[in-house]
Amino acid sequence: MKMFTNIPRYVEREIEEIQKLTLPIMKKTRKYSFLAVLIIPISILNLLSLVFFTPFSQEMFISTLIFAAIGALGFAFQKEVRYSMKEIQKVSISYMKERVEKSRALDLHRQRHYIELLTNHPTRTLNIFQQFLEEENRQFH
C-alpha cells in the first residue's frame, strides 16, 4: 500500500513494517467504521420519523426499541473505532521505539532523545521517526 511519495526507500520499508503490524487492527476498524456510518444515520432518521410522524401504538413502540438498539450498536461500533485507532497508534509507537533502541548507528544519548520525542509528541511520531531514520542513514553512509 503506497501512501507516501518522494520518501527514501529505507523510510518506506519501515512504514511497510508498521503497516504489517497494524493491518489486522486496521481491517477491523474499517469494517466497524463502515457499519457505524451506515447504521447511525439510518437509526436516527427512522427514530425521528417514528417519534414525530407515527401515531403511538404498540408496533410503534417495538419499532422504536429496535431502532434504538440498532443505533446503540452503531455508536458502540463508533466507540470501538476510536479505541482501535488508539491501539494502532500504540502499536506503531511501540514499533518505532523498539526500532530506535535497536539502532547500531546512533549512540545511546541520541536513541534516548528520539524515544523521548516519540513518547512526548504522539501526534508527530511519523515525522520524528523519519528524522531518526534519516540520521541513522547518514551515520551509515
Residue pairs with C-beta under 8 A, 6 or more apart in sequence:
1 19
3 15
4 12
4 15
7 15
7 130
8 133
8 134
8 137
10 133
10 137
11 130
11 133
11 134
14 99
14 129
14 133
15 126
17 95
18 91
18 92
18 95
18 96
19 26
21 91
21 92
21 95
22 88
22 91
22 92
25 84
25 87
25 88
25 91
26 88
28 84
29 80
29 81
29 84
29 85
29 88
32 77
32 78
32 80
32 81
32 84
33 77
33 78
33 81
35 74
35 77
36 74
36 75
36 77
36 78
36 81
38 74
39 70
39 71
39 73
39 74
39 77
40 71
40 74
40 75
40 78
42 70
43 67
43 68
43 70
43 71
43 74
44 71
46 63
46 67
47 64
47 67
47 68
47 71
50 60
50 63
50 64
50 67
51 64
54 60
54 63
89 122
89 125
92 125
93 118
93 119
93 122
93 125
96 118
96 125
96 128
96 129
96 132
97 115
97 118
97 119
99 129
99 132
100 106
100 111
100 114
100 115
100 118
100 129
100 132
101 111
101 115
103 111
103 132
103 136
105 135
105 136
105 137
105 139
105 140
106 114
106 132
106 135
106 136
106 139
110 135
114 128
114 129
114 131
114 132
117 124
117 128
118 125
118 128
118 129
121 128
